[in-house]
Amino acid sequence: MAAIHDLLAQVQDEALRARLEHEIDRLSKTKKFGLVFEEHLPECVPLYDIPVKRGSTVAKKTGTISEMYEVYSINDDVATCYHKVSEEREEIPVEELVCVAEFGEPIYPYLKPIDSICNAPTSDLWHTLIEADNYHALQLLEYLYAEKVDCIYIDPPYNTGAKDWKYNNDYVDSSDEYRHSKWLSFMERRLIIAKKLLNPKTGVLIVTIDEHEVHRLRMLLDQLFPEYYIQMVTYVTSPSGASQGRFSRIEEYAIYCFAKEAYVQAGDDPMIGEVETSTSVRWKSLLRSGPSSTRADRKNMFYPIYIDEKKGVVVEVGEALPFEEEPDFSPVDGHPVIWPVRTDGTLGRWSVGAETFRELVSKGYVQIGRYDEKRNTYGVTYLSSQTQKMIESGDVVITGRDKDTGIVSVEYANSHAQAIRTVWYRTRHNAGSYGTNMISSIIGKERKFSFPKSVYATLDSIYSVVKSNKDALIVDFFAGSGTTQHAVNLMNCLDDGKRRCISITNNEVSENEAAALLEQGFKPGDKEWESYGIARYITWPRTVCSVKGEDINGIPLKGEYLLTERALSDGLESNVSFFKLGFLDQNTVALGRQLKELIPVLWLKAGSIGRCPSIEEVSSMYIFEENQFAILNDEKEFVMFKQKISSNIKVIFFVTDSDAGYREMSSCYEYLTTYQLYSDYLENFRIIVRR
């Protein structure tokens, strides 16, 4: 290096010498061993909602987004633009331009409500789907949930060379000699922020990948997560395999990064082989689901069950009610009555007849579940005939009997707690059967999504680290077809969990659909174009349909979920809000003119409890009791505001430019979480850019 610096001293041009010294200094700090890759130009994101005006940085809608211009003037809807690099002048119609944000510029995001689905009206738990470039969405999540996320699960583009992902709005294919380093740059930027989201003690990052980038990814994770324990799971996704004249590949990988206090809980399923070893014997729902589940299908299986709700036991089983008679839901001698009511409120039927059910009750083979607000009745489960045969054969053993109710406790005879292995083989992980085929049955074969994960593979991957945390916050910023949200909903159904999922996906249109839309005269940003993007065309429809239990045409879904014996047509008790990420003008935010737009952001920051509220008129204060947060918009009204704050409020936002005023007001609420607007919001994103 000394010789190089001696040679540099001979360079007469000071500016050139300074640039050379800078580059040599940077090269001297490059790792001599480990993963080395090119640091490519920052990515860009189109801002279709931002109007083009003088001074805007823009690109052509149908061109390369990294080919940027600056707008000098606009006359008669034609912009005079100068190329950012060549400085060449060009006249371009405004309708052909889109504003562009370069990564590294300060951005001030907000969330525009698009839609919502509510299938659990009595629950205050709401999930979130955000349509956005995931880099800027991650910046928003850093403001909202820094060090609060329990698990991040991502299924990023695999960089197979088959145009399966974009970089700066261009598809990257196998002919691009820099495709590996572009992919690593792309991933590194996102993983750096992802790490800031994870709980530093117990957080877990899960990244799925195949053989194309698995080794580079592992080295990248080693560099970015040096203090984490990193382990890789191999799991079979396609038993039939994929061959190109050599070995037939059947597996993919999930790389786990564990924070120092994060562990996998030993359980009853080692996840290797098809043998079911679970100690937890499943109790089957007495309410019939799926085909032939209406009252008319088996009239003799519609009878009342009377219970002691305090003890949780059946006290009497009535006879089948004649079909022409309507059921009476009134209690008898103080005992509530249970009739087979389906999730849609219609009358169904039980799975066994009254006499058989009485025998089950006498043996202690019946459990009374919790009260179901939606059906206005209680759940009832029993040990199926198959399980009873296993008790007789000794494969299932009765380990105890409740002294008050007589209800048995059972488990498999040959099972014991085992550590989950690092090689998984389960039929339910088949990506064809429980990924592609499941999505096709929900949203139709014409809405294709390439290589979706099995919902059960995703569920098992996440459940292995959040099984004991029923309130976990889970993030997926490569949401794609929406498998993670589907899996979390099913997971909560398994154990009555309240895990919350935040999913992020772009609204990218496939290459073939883009070509067809361009031929029809549509451009990116047009309503017709956006309607075919992943978020609008795949992710959200799948989310809505799986929650409601019906396909895209409103027809009830067929079949049952493998792990719950729950009919797909029953849907999943879940509430989800759908937003699109947008960007605000810094000056209007600082002046307090964007509170209406920021309400969804504040709702998320307060825990996304209850349906996201909205405001229409400017007020001095807002008390959102259902959502457990409040906003003081005018500090002169603090006394009145203080009188209105109830014990239900957990988070308060104070709008004030005075740091001293904020400290004085927040000191009255030391037992609550408080934030200062708008400086807290603005400074956060300035810091992100500086960092």
MOMO-V971048 format. One line per field, one symbol per residue. ss: DSSP state (2 for helix, 1 for strand, 0 for the rest). phi: phi as a letter, one per 30 degrees, with the letter a starting at -180 (. if undefined). psi: psi as a letter, one per 30 degrees, with the letter a starting at -180 (. if undefined). A space follows every 10 residues. Layout:
BEGIN
ss->???
phi->???
psi->???
END
This chain:
BEGIN
ss->0222222200 0002222222 2222222200 0000000000 0001111000 0000001111 0000000011 1111100111 1110000011 1112221111 1100000011 1111111100 0000101111 1002222222 2222200010 1111000000 0111111001 1110000022 2222222222 2222222100 0001111110 0002222222 2222000011 1111110000 0100000010 1111111100 0000001000 0000000000 0001101000 0001000022 2011111100 0011111111 0000000000 0100101100 1000001101 0002222222 2220011111 1100001111 1100222222 2220011111 1000000111 1100000100 0011002220 2222222222 2220000000 0000222222 2222220000 0011110000 0022222222 2222200001 1111100000 2222222220 0000002222 0002222222 2222222201 0000010001 0000001222 0000111111 1110022222 0000222222 2222200010 0000000000 1111000011 1100222222 2222000000 1111100022 2222222220 0011111022 2222222222 0
phi->.ddddddddd dddddddddd ddddddddcd ddbkdbbdcd eedbbdcddc ddbejdcbbd eccddddcbc ddabbhibcc bbddcdidda cbeedccbdb cddjddbbdb bcdcaabbbb ddccdbcbcc dadddddddd ddddbeicdd bccbbdedhd jchcacbhic dcbddddcdd dddddedeed dddedddded cbdbcbbcac ddbedddddd deddbdccdc bcccbdcbed ibbbibdcdb bbbbccccdd ccbcdebcbd ibicddcddd ddcdddddbi dhcceddbdd ccbdbcbcdd dibdcabddd deddccdccd dbhicecccd cdddiddcad dbdddddddd dddicbbcdd dcddchacdb bbdddddddd dddjdbcdca bddcciddcb addccadbdd dcbcbbeddd dddcbedddd dccjddcdbd hddddddded ddddcbedcd cdccbbcbdh djdddedded ddddbhdbdc bccbbdcdcd eddddddddd jdbejdeddd dcdeddcbdd edddddddib ddcidedcjb ddcbhcdedd ibdabbccbc dbbcdedddd dicbdedded ddedddjhci dedbbccdbd abccedcibb bccbddcedd dddcdcdddc bbcccadcdd ddddddddbd dccbbcccde dddedddedd d
psi->eeeeeeeeff kejeeeeeee eeeeeeeffk kfkakklkjl klllkkiffk kklkfkkllk egakffjllk kelkkhgkkj lkkfefgkkk kkkefglkkk kkkfkkkill kjkellkjgi ffkgkklkkk jlkfeeeeee eeeehkgfke kkkkilkfhf fhhglljhgk kkaffjfgee eeeeeeeeee eeeeefekjf eglkkkklla fegeeeeeee eeefhfflkk lkkkkkfiff lkkhgbkjkf laljkkjklf gklkkkagjf gklgkjgkfj kkkkkfjkla lhglefeiff gjlkkkljfe fhlkfkjllk kkefkkkkgk lkhgjkkklj klfgflkbll flleeeeeee effggkkkal kjeefhalkk lljleeeeee eefffkkjfl kkfefgklkl lkegllklkk lgkkjkefgj feegdeeeee fegkffikkk hklkfeeeee eefffgefjf gkkkkjgifc fgeeeeeeee eeeeghlhkk kjkkkahkkl eeeeeeeeef gllkfkeeef fgleeefdee eeeeeeefgl afggkkllal keffhkkeff akjlkkkklk kaklkeeeee fgggeeffee eeeefgghkl kkllkekklf lkjieefgll kjfjffgeee eeffklffkf kkkkjkfjee eeeeefffhf flkllkkgee eeeefeeeee .
END
